[in-house]
Amino acid sequence: MDPRVEIIDERLKNIDRVIAVSGGKGGIGKSVIASTVALSLAERGHKVGLLDLDFTSPSTHVILGIDDIFPEEEKGIVPPEIYGIKFMSIVYYTGDGPSPLRGLDISNAMIELLAITRWGNLDFLIVDSPPGIGDATLDTVRLMKKTEFLVVTTPSRVALATVKKVLTMLKELKSPIIGVVENMKITRSSLVQEELEMFNVPFLAEIDFDRKLENTLGDVNRLLQTNFARSIANKVTPQLTKPVSAAI
């Protein structure tokens, strides 16, 4: 057994809740939801960490406007704190270049990142997970044993088809599912709720499409003034402060 896995348990032991923001595909707003949820929880006075584990396209640092702020080495890696959030991302090791990892390489990179990062005491660690049901998502379940999942979809039938696979996998793995958030809603329709009813998971919120959101990315103060951020703060964040005792 890889000794680093035991170290991961030690690194995470003082974190009350680990919440992975997941989804079936890219482009559904998963990263901006993860970032905004972390900001919203911090605004409520919680100790929060944000971990970007999207090896294919890490973007939380862009959303938060984090530039020239780096972790420090002290018996491991200590994440920098910005906007009241302890922040860590694979981008600190890959830079802006691609990270064409696959299979065992993904697992090794994730194990290494989790093993060296010293989070300390946190109420919440929000994880921006890779999209889909590949190795990285399976490793999140395996390595971060107390992870709960917040699943994101859009009204798109393509997104719905893929999110069903994610929910099926999480159910089979008996992973706790906090619920589903429908992002980028444009028209009044109950399609998503009807399509996902068979999974018997909580439907947490509809987040309307916000045309002004894109222009605020990189500026946290402006981001938090958007209707999108207000919806996250009012509809999603309160749900996350309710503990999930078991897999749904």
C-alpha positions in Angstrom: 0.0 0.0 0.0 1.2 3.5 -0.9 2.3 5.1 2.4 1.1 8.5 1.1 -2.5 7.3 1.4 -2.2 7.2 5.2 -0.6 10.6 5.1 -3.7 11.9 3.2 -5.9 10.7 6.1 -3.7 12.6 8.5 -3.9 15.8 6.3 -7.7 15.7 6.2 -8.4 14.6 9.8 -9.0 18.2 11.1 -11.5 19.1 8.3 -15.1 18.7 9.3 -16.6 18.3 5.9 -15.2 17.7 2.4 -17.6 18.7 -0.4 -16.8 17.9 -4.0 -18.6 19.9 -6.6 -19.0 17.4 -9.5 -20.8 17.2 -12.8 -21.1 15.0 -15.9 -19.3 17.3 -18.3 -17.3 20.5 -18.7 -18.9 23.9 -19.3 -21.7 23.6 -16.8 -20.4 26.2 -14.3 -19.0 23.7 -11.9 -15.8 25.7 -11.1 -17.5 29.0 -10.6 -20.1 27.3 -8.3 -17.3 25.7 -6.3 -15.5 29.1 -6.0 -18.6 31.0 -5.1 -19.7 28.4 -2.6 -16.3 28.7 -0.9 -16.5 32.5 -0.8 -20.1 32.4 0.5 -19.1 30.0 3.3 -16.2 32.2 4.2 -18.4 35.2 4.4 -20.6 33.4 6.9 -17.5 33.0 9.2 -16.6 29.4 8.4 -13.0 28.3 7.9 -12.9 27.2 4.3 -10.4 25.6 1.9 -10.8 25.4 -1.9 -9.0 22.7 -3.8 -8.9 22.6 -7.6 -8.5 19.0 -8.7 -9.6 19.5 -12.2 -6.5 18.2 -13.9 -7.9 18.8 -17.4 -8.7 22.5 -17.1 -8.1 24.1 -13.6 -9.8 27.5 -13.6 -10.6 28.5 -10.0 -7.5 30.6 -9.9 -8.8 32.6 -12.9 -12.3 32.9 -11.4 -10.9 34.3 -8.1 -8.2 36.4 -9.8 -5.4 34.7 -7.9 -2.1 35.7 -9.5 1.5 35.7 -8.0 0.3 34.2 -4.7 1.9 30.9 -4.0 1.9 28.2 -1.3 4.8 28.0 1.2 6.9 25.0 2.1 6.8 24.0 5.7 6.9 20.2 6.4 4.7 20.0 3.3 2.9 22.7 1.4 0.8 25.3 3.2 -1.9 26.8 1.0 -2.0 30.6 0.7 -5.0 32.3 2.2 -6.9 34.8 0.0 -10.4 36.3 0.4 -10.7 34.3 3.6 -10.1 31.0 1.8 -7.1 28.6 1.9 -6.4 27.9 -1.8 -4.7 25.0 -3.5 -4.6 24.0 -7.1 -2.8 21.6 -9.5 -2.0 24.8 -11.5 0.8 25.5 -9.0 2.6 22.6 -10.5 1.5 22.6 -14.1 1.5 26.4 -14.7 -0.7 27.5 -17.6 0.5 24.6 -19.7 -1.5 21.4 -20.3 -1.2 18.4 -18.0 -1.7 15.4 -20.3 -2.0 12.8 -17.6 -3.8 9.6 -17.8 -4.5 6.5 -15.8 -1.9 5.8 -13.1 -0.3 9.2 -13.7 -3.5 11.0 -12.6 -3.7 8.8 -9.5 -0.1 9.5 -8.6 -0.5 13.3 -9.1 -3.6 13.4 -7.0 -2.1 11.3 -4.2 1.0 13.5 -4.1 -1.0 16.8 -4.0 -3.3 15.5 -1.3 -0.4 14.1 0.7 1.8 17.2 0.8 -1.0 19.8 1.4 -1.3 21.0 5.0 -4.8 22.4 5.4 -4.9 22.6 9.2 -8.3 23.0 10.8 -11.2 23.7 8.4 -15.0 23.6 8.7 -15.3 23.0 4.9 -13.0 21.9 2.1 -14.6 22.6 -1.2 -13.2 20.5 -4.0 -13.6 21.5 -7.7 -13.7 17.9 -9.1 -12.9 16.9 -12.7 -16.0 16.4 -14.8 -17.3 12.9 -15.6 -16.8 9.5 -14.0 -13.2 8.9 -14.8 -10.1 7.9 -12.7 -9.9 11.3 -11.0 -13.5 11.1 -9.7 -13.1 7.6 -8.5 -9.8 8.5 -6.8 -11.6 11.4 -5.0 -14.0 8.8 -3.5 -11.1 6.4 -2.7 -8.6 8.9 -1.2 -10.9 11.4 0.4 -13.1 9.0 2.3 -15.5 11.4 3.9 -16.3 13.3 0.7 -19.9 14.4 0.1 -21.0 15.4 -3.5 -22.7 18.5 -4.7 -23.7 17.6 -8.3 -24.2 20.3 -10.9 -26.1 20.1 -14.2 -27.7 22.5 -16.7 -31.1 22.2 -18.4 -29.3 20.8 -21.5 -30.3 17.3 -22.3 -26.7 16.5 -23.0 -25.7 17.6 -19.5 -28.6 15.7 -18.0 -27.6 12.5 -19.8 -24.1 12.7 -18.3 -25.2 13.8 -14.8 -27.3 10.7 -14.6 -24.2 8.6 -15.1 -22.5 10.5 -12.3 -25.4 10.0 -9.9 -25.6 6.3 -10.8 -21.9 5.9 -10.0 -22.1 7.7 -6.7 -25.1 5.7 -5.7 -23.3 2.4 -6.5 -20.3 3.6 -4.5 -22.6 4.6 -1.6 -21.1 8.1 -1.6 -23.1 10.8 0.2 -24.9 13.1 -2.3 -25.9 16.5 -0.8 -28.1 17.2 -3.8 -28.3 18.6 -7.4 -28.0 22.2 -8.5 -29.5 23.2 -11.9 -27.3 26.0 -13.3 -27.8 28.4 -16.2 -31.6 28.2 -16.1 -33.2 30.3 -18.8 -36.8 29.2 -19.1 -39.3 28.0 -16.5 -39.3 24.2 -16.8 -39.3 21.3 -14.4 -37.5 19.0 -16.9 -34.4 18.6 -14.7 -36.4 17.7 -11.5 -38.6 15.3 -13.5 -35.6 13.6 -15.1 -33.7 13.2 -11.9 -36.6 12.2 -9.7 -35.8 8.5 -10.1 -32.5 9.0 -8.2 -34.2 10.2 -5.1 -31.7 12.9 -4.4 -32.5 16.4 -3.1 -33.0 19.1 -5.7 -31.3 22.0 -4.0 -31.7 25.0 -6.3 -32.3 26.6 -9.7 -29.6 29.2 -10.6 -30.8 31.5 -13.3 -28.4 32.3 -16.2 -26.6 35.5 -15.4 -25.4 37.4 -18.4 -23.3 39.7 -16.3 -21.3 36.9 -14.6 -18.6 36.4 -17.2 -17.4 40.0 -17.0 -16.9 39.7 -13.2 -14.6 36.7 -13.3 -11.2 37.5 -11.9 -12.7 40.3 -9.6 -14.1 38.7 -6.5 -15.8 41.9 -5.2 -17.7 42.3 -8.4 -18.5 38.5 -8.6 -20.1 38.6 -5.2 -22.4 41.4 -6.3 -23.9 39.3 -9.1 -27.4 37.7 -9.1 -25.5 34.4 -9.5 -23.5 34.8 -6.3 -26.6 36.0 -4.4 -28.5 32.9 -5.6 -25.6 30.7 -4.4 -25.6 32.5 -1.0 -29.3 32.3 -0.5 -30.2 29.0 -2.1 -27.2 26.7 -2.0 -24.9 27.7 0.9 -27.6 27.2 3.6 -28.2 23.7 2.3 -24.5 22.9 2.8 -24.5 23.7 6.4 -26.9 20.8 7.0 -24.9 17.6 7.7 -25.4 14.6 5.5 -25.3 11.6 7.8 -25.3 8.9 5.2 -25.4 8.1 1.5 -28.7 8.9 -0.1 
